[in-house]
Amino acid sequence: MDETAPTTSEETLSMRRPGGEDLSTYQEIASLNLGGLGAAEITCYDDSTKRLFAVNNGSINKIDVIDFSNPSALRVIHSISLGAYGGSANSVDVYDGKLAVAIEASDKQANGKVVILNTSNYEEIKVIAVGALPDMITYTPDGKYILTANEGEPNDTYTNDPEGTVSIIKTANYTVETINFAAFETQLTELEAKGLRVFGPGKNFLKDIEPEYITVSEDSKTAWITLQENNAIAELNINQGIFTKIIPLGFKHYGEAGNEADISDRDGRIAFSLHSGVYGMYQPDAISFVEHDGVPYLFTANEGDAREYRGFSEMARVNNSAIRLDAATFPNAATLKTDAVWGRLNVTKTLGDIDNDGDYDKLYSLGARSFSVWNAVTGSLEYDSKSELDRRAQEIGIYDDGRSDDKGVEPEAITIGRVGSKKIAIIGLERADAFAIYDITSPLSPVFIKMFKTGDAPEGVLFIPANKSPIRQSLIVVSSENDGFVKVYKANLL
């Protein structure tokens, strides 16, 4: 027999030229339960060992190692205990056989850690102190740096609120620099006028900034960090270790055509309509980078998030007595405050009293129920999916009307991939239990392809390109925090 000839269909597939996949046909080929609630949050893939590394904060804090050499037959081959390092792991990333894990302290307001582990033998390489509550971690594309977004959330009584920071780790020697946003404190008034939110007991600029997620340019020189609760994006010069600007994102008006929303969970139906005077704060969670014709663009999943603590809570429903509607702006206020209209909608108490007379002239809800494309140079909004994600979920029967009063399908994750000659955006929808695929080959004109069901509350969406895939075909890996499932999706070949 010719020893160079393929002997199995898997070998034949592995020899195919990457590409030539039908983007509308992704289907689940494997599913692995890691243990229920909190057991599958974020996953990364190491192509050198063909292993997935999944954050598992279910019964104990650990990283589950999954054999991915055959993506249709997942199995846990090892678990890395994280108990000795502090509290929960929040994020993982991998580069050149080195796994980086972001771990919060047992006291969440204390400084966290980054732990570097060998992906082959799981041995510890280095432990580095970073800022409080490192929520997301990423290697730069060239592997020279590790970045963490240190959210710095307050404690429940709001008596201890650490600064929000970003840590920059040089992988050559694992030195670290943790930087805050002090350079912009004098610009607060100007930034707030453009939509930046700085709020909370004491209104402390450095403590109220809360970094969430990071994306990095292809040349590894610039990073952009979502400041979710602040409704903004920060730009970071990685080599110099300085923030170069903060981009406030403004607000989305649900009274404008195309932005129709269903904002009641008690109206007995799913009905997308316009609501003049009701706005969304974009408040992105995940962010991804695309360069097109020399222009950098940022793709954001506009989830929305509130500060809700025992010591301070910003939210109230419109039917709450604390939300008194301006009679001139809302002459039918009594009707609007009924549960079947606006009464159930959750809005922030920190915005909307434009003339400072004690009532609300505008209402601001969490998130934007969409994904957006921003020009990273100018900060301008170039594209928004408007109401399409909610509508597409309704079309296939997975829109959860019980979340209408909150954030709709709740776009949380977004990642960019290339399949053949096409670029795609994959958007994870936490409350629809699904992900959507868009063709973004022309990034200012995304085209919806299809929406696919996942496990319960997808938290992490990972794209594995064909050239790194064990089967030489692109794969999508979704980890869901509510049911603990990791699922793998593969498209049909053309």
NORRASUL-V644142 format. One record per pair of residues at least 12 apart in sequence whose C-alpha atoms are under 10 Angstrom apart, sorted by the first residue. I is the first residue (numbers start at 1). J is the second residue. Records with the same first field share a line. If there is no record, write none. Layout:
# NORRASUL-V644142
I->J, J
This chain:
# NORRASUL-V644142
10->70, 470, 471, 472
11->471, 472
12->471, 472
13->470, 471, 472, 473, 493
14->466, 467, 469, 470, 471, 472, 473
15->471, 472, 473
16->466, 471, 472, 473
17->420, 466, 467, 472, 473
18->419, 420, 465, 466, 467, 468, 469, 471, 472, 473, 474
19->418, 419, 420, 421, 422, 465, 466, 467, 472, 473, 474, 493, 494
20->419, 420, 421, 422, 473, 491, 492, 493, 494
21->419, 420, 473, 474, 490, 491, 492, 493, 494
22->419, 490, 491, 492, 493, 494
23->419, 422, 424, 437, 438, 439, 449, 450, 490, 491, 492, 493, 494
24->437, 438, 448, 449, 450, 451, 452, 491, 492
25->449, 450, 452, 489, 490, 491, 492, 493
26->437, 450, 451, 452, 474, 475, 476, 488, 489, 490, 491, 492
27->452, 453, 454, 475, 476, 487, 488, 489, 490, 491, 492
28->72, 452, 453, 454, 475, 476, 477, 487, 488, 489, 490, 491
29->71, 72, 73, 74, 475, 487, 488, 489, 490, 491
30->70, 71, 72, 73, 74, 477, 486, 487, 488, 489, 490
31->71, 72, 73, 74, 75, 454, 455, 477, 478, 479, 485, 486, 487, 488, 489
32->66, 73, 74, 75, 76, 479, 484, 485, 486, 487, 488
33->74, 75, 76, 455, 479, 480, 483, 484, 485, 486, 487
34->54, 55, 56, 57, 58, 64, 75, 76, 479, 480, 481, 483, 484, 485, 486
35->56, 57, 58, 59, 481, 482, 483, 484, 485
36->56, 57, 58, 59, 456, 480, 481, 482, 483, 484, 485
37->56, 57, 58, 59, 456, 457, 480, 481, 482, 483, 484, 485
38->55, 56, 57, 58, 59, 60, 61, 459, 480, 481, 482, 483, 484, 485
39->54, 55, 56, 57, 58, 59, 60, 61, 62, 63, 64, 479, 480, 481, 482, 483, 484, 485, 486
40->54, 55, 56, 57, 58, 63, 64, 458, 459, 460, 478, 479, 480, 481, 482, 483, 484, 485, 486
41->54, 55, 56, 57, 58, 89, 90, 91, 92, 457, 458, 459, 460, 461, 478, 479, 480, 481, 482, 483, 484, 485, 486
42->54, 55, 56, 63, 89, 90, 91, 92, 93, 136, 458, 459, 460, 461, 462, 477, 478, 479, 480, 481, 486
43->55, 56, 63, 64, 65, 66, 91, 92, 93, 94, 459, 460, 461, 462, 477, 478, 479, 480, 486
44->91, 92, 93, 94, 95, 99, 100, 460, 461, 462, 463, 464, 477
45->65, 66, 68, 92, 93, 94, 95, 99, 462, 463, 464, 468, 469, 477
46->68, 93, 94, 95, 96, 97, 98, 99, 119, 120, 464, 468, 469
47->68, 69, 94, 95, 96, 97, 464, 467, 468, 469, 470
48->95, 96, 97, 119, 120, 468
49->67, 68, 69, 97, 119, 120
50->66, 67, 68, 69, 70, 71, 119, 120, 468, 469, 470
51->64, 65, 66, 67, 68, 69, 70, 71, 74, 75, 76, 77, 119, 120, 470
52->64, 65, 66, 67, 68, 69, 71, 74, 75, 76, 94, 119, 477, 486
53->65, 66, 67, 68, 76, 78, 79, 80, 92, 93, 94, 99, 101, 119
54->66, 76, 79, 89, 91, 92, 93, 460, 479, 486
55->80, 88, 89, 90, 91, 92, 101, 102, 460, 479, 481
56->79, 80, 81, 82, 88, 89, 90, 481, 484
57->82, 87, 88, 89, 90, 481, 484
58->88, 481, 482, 484
60->81, 82, 83, 87, 88
61->79, 80, 81, 82, 83, 84, 85, 86, 87, 88, 89, 103
62->79, 80, 81, 82, 83, 88, 89
63->78, 79, 80, 81, 82, 89, 92, 101
64->76, 77, 78, 79, 80, 81
65->77, 78, 79, 80, 119, 122
66->78, 79, 486
68->469, 470
69->469, 470, 471
70->469, 470, 471
71->469, 470, 471, 475, 477, 487, 488, 489, 490
72->487, 488, 489, 490
73->488
74->486, 487, 488
78->122
79->122
80->117, 122, 123
82->101, 103, 115
83->106
85->103, 104, 105, 106, 112, 113, 114, 115, 127
86->103, 104, 105, 106, 107, 108, 112, 113
87->103, 104, 105, 106, 107, 108, 112, 113, 133
88->102, 103, 104, 105, 106, 108, 112, 133
89->101, 102, 103, 104, 105, 112, 113, 114, 115, 133, 134, 135, 136
90->102, 103, 104, 133, 134, 135, 136, 137
91->103, 104, 114, 134, 135, 136, 137, 138, 148, 460
92->114, 115, 116, 135, 136, 137, 138, 139
93->116, 136, 137, 138, 139, 146
94->116, 117, 118, 119, 137, 138, 139, 143, 146
95->119, 138, 139, 140, 141, 142, 143, 144, 146
96->118, 119, 143
97->117, 118, 119, 120, 121, 122
98->115, 116, 117, 118, 119, 120, 122, 123, 124, 125, 143
99->114, 115, 116, 117, 118, 119, 120, 122, 124, 125, 139
100->114, 115, 116, 117, 118, 119, 125, 126, 127, 137, 138, 139, 146, 147
101->113, 114, 115, 116, 117, 127, 134, 136, 137, 138, 148
102->114, 115, 116, 128, 129, 130, 133, 134, 135, 136, 137, 138, 147, 148, 149, 150
103->115, 129, 130, 132, 133, 134, 135, 136, 137
104->130, 131, 132, 133, 134, 135, 150, 152
105->131, 132, 133, 134
106->133
107->132, 133, 155
108->132, 133, 134, 152, 153, 154, 155, 160, 161, 162
109->131, 132, 133, 151, 152, 153, 154, 155, 160, 161, 162, 163
110->130, 131, 132, 133, 152, 160, 161, 162
111->129, 130, 131, 132, 133, 134, 150, 152, 162
112->128, 129, 130, 131, 132, 133, 134, 135, 150, 152
113->127, 128, 129, 130, 131, 132, 133, 134, 148
114->126, 127, 128, 129, 130, 131, 134, 137, 146, 147, 148, 167, 169
115->127, 128, 129
116->128, 171, 174
126->173, 174
127->174
128->169, 174, 175, 176
129->167, 169, 175, 176, 177, 178
130->147, 148, 149, 150, 165, 166, 167, 168, 169, 176, 177, 178, 179
131->148, 149, 150, 151, 152, 162, 163, 164, 165, 166, 167, 177, 178, 179, 180
132->149, 150, 151, 152, 153, 154, 161, 162, 163, 164, 165, 166
133->148, 149, 150, 151, 152, 153, 154, 162, 163, 164, 165, 210, 211, 212
134->147, 148, 149, 150, 151, 152, 164, 165, 166, 167, 211, 212, 213
135->148, 149, 150, 151, 152, 210, 211, 212, 213, 214
136->148, 149, 150, 151, 166, 211, 212, 213, 214, 225, 286
137->149, 150, 166, 167, 212, 213, 214, 215
138->213, 214, 215, 216
139->168, 169, 171, 214, 215, 216, 220
140->215, 216, 217, 218, 219, 220, 221, 222, 223, 238
141->216, 217, 218, 219, 220, 221
142->218, 219, 220, 221
143->170, 171, 172, 220
144->169, 170, 171, 172, 173, 174, 220
145->167, 168, 169, 170, 171, 172, 174, 175, 176, 220, 221, 238, 239
146->167, 168, 169, 170, 171, 174, 176
147->166, 167, 168, 169, 170, 176, 177, 178, 213, 214, 215, 216, 223, 238
148->165, 166, 167, 168, 169, 178, 211, 212, 213, 214, 225
149->164, 165, 166, 167, 168, 178, 210, 211, 212, 213, 214, 225, 226, 227
150->162, 163, 164, 165, 166, 167, 178, 179, 180, 209, 210, 211, 212, 213
151->163, 164, 165, 166, 207, 208, 209, 210, 211, 212, 213, 227, 228, 229
152->164, 165, 206, 207, 208, 209, 210, 211, 212
153->207, 208, 209, 210, 211, 307
154->200, 207, 208, 307, 309, 311, 312
155->309, 310, 311
156->308, 309, 310, 311, 312
157->309, 310, 311, 312
158->200, 201, 309, 310, 311, 312, 313
159->201, 311
160->207
161->201, 204, 206, 207, 208
162->206, 207, 208, 209, 210
163->179, 180, 181, 204, 205, 206, 207, 208, 209, 210, 211
164->178, 179, 180, 181, 205, 206, 207, 208, 209, 210, 211, 212, 227
165->178, 179, 180, 181, 206, 207, 209, 210, 211, 212
166->178, 179, 180, 181, 210, 211, 212, 214, 225, 236, 241, 242, 243
167->179, 180, 241
168->238, 239, 241
169->238
170->239
177->241
178->241
179->241, 242, 243
180->206, 207, 209, 211, 242, 243
181->205, 206, 207, 209, 234, 242, 243, 244, 245, 246
182->205, 206, 243
183->206, 242, 243, 244, 245
184->205, 206, 243, 244, 245, 246
185->204, 205, 206
186->205
187->246
188->205
190->248
191->232, 246, 247, 248, 249
192->230, 231, 248, 250
193->248, 250
194->232, 247, 248, 249, 250, 251
195->230, 231, 232, 247, 248, 249, 250, 251, 281, 282
196->209, 227, 229, 230, 231, 232, 233, 246, 247, 248, 249, 250, 281, 283
197->209, 227, 228, 229, 230, 231, 232, 248, 249, 250, 281, 283, 350, 351
198->210, 229, 230, 231, 350
199->229, 230, 307, 314, 350, 351
200->307, 311, 312, 313, 314, 350
201->311, 312
208->227, 229, 230
209->227, 228, 229, 230, 231, 232
210->225, 226, 227, 228, 229, 230, 231, 232
211->225, 226, 227, 228, 229, 230, 232, 233, 234, 285
212->225, 226, 227, 228, 229, 233, 283, 284, 285, 286, 287
213->225, 226, 227, 228, 233, 284, 285, 286, 287, 288, 413
214->226, 227, 233, 234, 235, 236, 285, 286, 287, 288, 289
215->235, 286, 287, 288, 289, 290, 298, 299, 415
216->235, 236, 238, 287, 288, 289, 290, 298
217->288, 289, 290, 291, 296, 297, 298
218->289, 290, 291, 296
220->237, 238, 239
221->236, 237, 238, 239, 240
222->235, 236, 237, 238, 239, 240, 241, 243, 244
223->235, 236, 237, 238, 243, 289
224->236, 237, 238, 243, 245, 246, 247, 287, 288, 289, 298, 376
225->243, 246, 284, 285, 286, 287, 288
226->246, 247, 283, 284, 285, 286, 287, 300
227->246, 247, 248, 283, 284, 285
228->281, 282, 283, 284, 285, 286, 302, 303, 304, 305, 306, 367
229->281, 282, 283, 284, 285, 304, 305, 306, 307, 366, 367
230->248, 249, 281, 282, 283, 284, 304, 305, 306
231->247, 248, 249, 250, 251, 281, 282, 283, 284, 285, 302, 304, 305, 366, 367
232->246, 247, 248, 249, 250, 281, 282, 283, 284, 379
233->245, 246, 247, 248, 249, 283, 284, 287, 298, 300, 376, 379
234->246, 247, 248, 376
235->247, 376, 377
245->377, 379
246->379
247->374, 376, 377, 378, 379, 380
248->282, 283, 379, 380
249->281, 282, 283, 284, 374, 379, 380, 381
250->279, 280, 281, 282, 283, 380, 381
251->278, 279, 280, 281, 282, 283, 364, 365, 367, 368
252->278, 279, 280, 281, 282, 364, 365, 367, 368, 369, 384, 386
253->274, 275, 276, 277, 278, 279, 280, 281, 362, 363, 364, 368
254->273, 274, 275, 276, 277, 278, 279, 280, 364, 368, 386, 387
255->273, 274, 275, 276, 277, 278, 279
256->273, 274, 275, 276, 277, 278, 279, 386
257->273, 274, 275, 386, 387
258->272, 273, 274, 384, 385, 386, 387, 388
259->272, 273, 274, 275, 279, 280, 368, 369, 370, 384, 385, 386, 387, 388
260->272, 273, 274, 275, 386, 387, 388, 390, 391
261->273, 274, 275, 368, 369, 386, 387, 388, 390, 391, 404, 405, 407, 408
262->274, 275, 341, 342, 345, 387, 390, 391, 401, 403, 404, 405, 406, 407, 408
263->275, 278, 339, 340, 341, 342, 343, 344, 345, 346, 365, 401, 402, 403, 404, 405, 406, 407, 408
264->338, 339, 340, 341, 342, 343, 344, 345, 346, 401, 402, 403, 404, 405, 406
265->339, 340, 341, 342, 343, 344, 345, 400, 401, 402, 403, 404, 405, 406
266->338, 339, 340, 341, 342, 343, 344, 401, 402, 404, 405
267->338, 339, 340, 341, 342, 344, 401
268->340, 401
269->340, 401
270->391, 394, 399, 400, 401, 402, 404
271->391, 394, 401, 404
272->387, 390, 391, 404
273->387
275->341, 342
276->329, 330, 362, 363
277->329, 330, 352, 360, 361, 362, 363, 364
278->342, 345, 347, 352, 361, 362, 363, 364, 365
279->347, 352, 362, 363, 364, 365, 366, 367, 368
280->302, 304, 347, 363, 364, 365, 366, 367, 368, 369, 407
281->302, 303, 304, 305, 348, 364, 365, 366, 367, 368, 369
282->300, 301, 302, 303, 304, 305, 365, 366, 367, 368, 369, 370, 371, 372
283->300, 301, 302, 303, 304, 305, 306, 366, 367, 368
284->299, 300, 301, 302, 303, 304, 305, 367, 368, 370, 371, 372, 411, 412, 413
285->300, 301, 302, 303, 304, 305, 367, 411, 412, 413, 414
286->299, 300, 301, 302, 303, 371, 411, 412, 413, 414, 415, 427, 428, 460
287->299, 300, 301, 302, 371, 372, 373, 412, 413, 414, 415, 416
288->300, 301, 373, 413, 414, 415, 416, 425
289->373, 374, 376, 415, 416
290->373, 376, 416, 417, 423, 440, 441, 443
291->375, 376, 443
292->441, 442, 443, 444
295->375, 376, 377
296->374, 375, 376, 377, 378
297->372, 373, 374, 375, 376, 377, 378, 379, 380, 381, 382, 443, 444
298->372, 373, 374, 375, 376, 377, 379, 381, 382, 443
299->371, 372, 373, 374, 375, 376, 383, 384, 414, 415, 416, 425, 427, 443
300->370, 371, 372, 373, 374, 384, 411, 412, 413, 414, 415, 427
301->367, 368, 369, 370, 371, 372, 373, 410, 411, 412, 413, 414, 415, 426, 427, 428, 429
302->366, 367, 368, 369, 370, 371, 372, 384, 407, 410, 411, 412, 413, 414
303->366, 367, 368, 369, 370, 371, 407, 408, 409, 410, 411, 412, 413, 429, 430
304->365, 366, 367, 368, 369, 406, 407, 410, 411, 412
305->365, 366, 367, 407
306->347, 348, 365, 366, 367
307->348
313->348, 349, 350
314->346, 347, 348, 349, 350, 351
315->345, 346, 347, 348, 349, 350, 364, 365, 366
316->344, 345, 346, 347, 348, 349, 365
317->337, 339, 342, 343, 344, 345, 346, 347, 348, 349, 365, 405, 406
318->336, 337, 338, 339, 341, 342, 343, 344, 345, 346, 347, 348, 349, 363, 405
319->333, 334, 336, 337, 338, 339, 341, 342, 343, 344, 345, 346
320->337, 343, 344, 346
321->337
322->349, 358, 359, 360
323->337, 343, 347, 348, 349, 352, 353, 358, 359, 360, 363
324->337, 353, 358, 359, 360, 361
325->337, 352, 353, 358, 359, 360, 361, 362, 363
326->353, 357, 358, 359, 360, 361, 362
327->359, 360, 361
328->361
329->360, 361, 362
330->360, 361, 362
339->405
342->405
343->405
344->404, 405, 406
345->363, 364, 365, 366, 403, 404, 405, 406, 407
346->363, 364, 365, 366, 404, 405, 406, 407
347->363, 364, 365, 366, 405, 406
348->363, 364, 365, 366
349->363, 364, 365
350->363, 364
351->363, 364, 365
352->364
365->405, 406, 407
366->405, 406, 407, 408, 410
367->406, 407, 408, 410, 411, 412
368->384, 385, 386, 387, 407, 408, 410, 411
369->384, 385, 386, 387, 388, 389, 390, 404, 406, 407, 408, 409, 410, 411, 412, 429
370->384, 385, 386, 387, 388, 389, 390, 407, 408, 409, 410, 411, 412, 427, 429
371->383, 384, 385, 386, 387, 388, 389, 410, 411, 412, 413, 414, 425, 427
372->384, 385, 386, 444, 446
373->385, 443, 444, 445, 446
374->444
375->444
381->444
382->443, 444, 445
383->443, 444, 445, 446
384->444, 445, 446
385->445, 446, 447, 448
387->408
388->448
389->408, 409, 410, 411, 427, 429, 432, 435, 436, 448, 451
390->404, 407, 408, 409, 410, 411, 429, 432
391->409
392->409, 436, 448, 450, 451
393->408, 409, 429, 432, 433, 434, 435, 436, 451, 452, 453
394->409, 432
395->451
396->451, 452, 453
397->432
398->431, 432, 433, 434, 451, 452, 453
399->431, 432, 433, 434
400->431, 432, 433
401->431, 432
402->431
403->431, 432
407->430, 431
408->429, 430, 431, 432
409->428, 429, 430, 431, 432, 433, 434
410->428, 429, 430, 431, 432, 433, 457
411->427, 428, 429, 430, 431, 432, 434, 435, 436, 458, 459
412->427, 428, 429, 430, 431, 435, 457, 458, 459, 460, 461
413->426, 427, 428, 429, 430, 435, 458, 459, 460, 461, 462, 478
414->426, 427, 428, 429, 435, 436, 437, 460, 461, 462, 463
415->427, 428, 437, 460, 461, 462, 463
416->437, 438, 439, 440, 461, 462, 463
417->439, 440, 462, 463, 464, 465, 466, 474, 475, 476
418->439, 440, 441, 463, 464, 465, 466, 474
419->439, 464, 465, 466, 473, 474, 475
420->465, 466, 473, 474
421->441
422->439, 440, 441, 442
423->438, 439, 440, 441, 442, 443, 446
424->437, 438, 439, 440, 441, 442, 443, 446, 447, 448, 449, 463
425->437, 438, 439, 440, 441, 443, 446, 447, 448, 449, 463
426->438, 439, 440, 451, 461, 462, 463, 476
427->451, 458, 460, 461
428->451, 452, 453, 454, 457, 458, 459, 460, 461, 462, 478, 479, 480
429->451, 452, 453, 454, 456, 457, 458, 459, 461
430->454, 455, 456, 457, 458, 459, 460, 480, 481, 482
431->456, 457, 458
432->451, 452, 453, 454, 455, 456, 457, 458
433->452, 453, 454, 455, 456, 457, 458, 459, 480, 482
434->451, 452, 453, 454, 455, 456, 457, 458, 478, 480
435->450, 451, 452, 453, 454, 458, 461, 478
436->448, 449, 450, 451, 452, 453
437->449, 450, 451, 452
438->450, 451
452->489
454->477, 478, 479, 480, 485, 486, 487, 488, 489
455->478, 479, 480, 481, 482, 483, 484, 485, 486, 487
456->479, 480, 481, 482, 483, 484, 485
457->478, 479, 480, 481, 482, 483, 484, 485
458->478, 479, 480, 481, 482, 483, 484, 485, 486, 487
459->478, 479, 480, 481, 482
460->477, 478, 479, 480, 481, 486
461->476, 477, 478, 479, 480, 486, 487
462->475, 476, 477, 478, 479, 488
463->475, 476, 477, 478, 488, 489
464->476, 477
473->490, 491, 492, 493
474->489, 490, 491
475->488, 489, 490, 491
476->488, 489, 490, 491
477->489, 490
